[in-house]
């Protein structure tokens, strides 16, 4: 078990949902695993809908996009992150998330290839 998951498992504020994302060589983010029921209840989207839209970024509130872009730059350099931002649900509702993420750096490819994360509504 990754140290990040051990830490999060013991956290009393454990997530509303947890996920694993593949980072493709072209930068595309593709969800490989998620606690689907919780994700759907928060966002109104199925994971298939999000992957079809080809971007998790489509959920981010437009005003928070600059913060999320900085978050991604640091994440893709291999730094674990905790950030807060708003999403827009399928029904148009605005919700705040606290997102904890741990990137996995692949030495052979010299880049982040996976992201493990949890998100908490607040």
C-alpha positions, 0 to 999 in steps of 0.5 A: 500500500502506498504511504499516501493511502495509509496516511489518508486511510487513518485520516478521520476526514477521509474523502467523499471519494478516492481516485486513481488517474493515468497521466498519458504521455500527451497530458490527457488525464484518464480515470482508472479507478474511483469510488463511483457512487460517491463521485456521482452523488457529488458531481452528477457525472458518471466517470464515463462521462468525465472521461468522454469529455476528455478532461476533469478540468471541465468540472472546475469552476472557471474562476478557479482555473488559474489555481488548478493550473498552478496545482497541476504544474506542481503536481506534474513536477512530482510534488504532492498537493492539497488544494481547494477549489470549486466545481460545477456539478452536472445540475449547475450547482457550485461545490467546494472540494478539498483535493489531496493528491500524490503523483507517481513519478516514473523514472524511465519516462521522467514524468508523472504517470499516475495520480492518486487522490482523495476529495472532500466536500467542505 
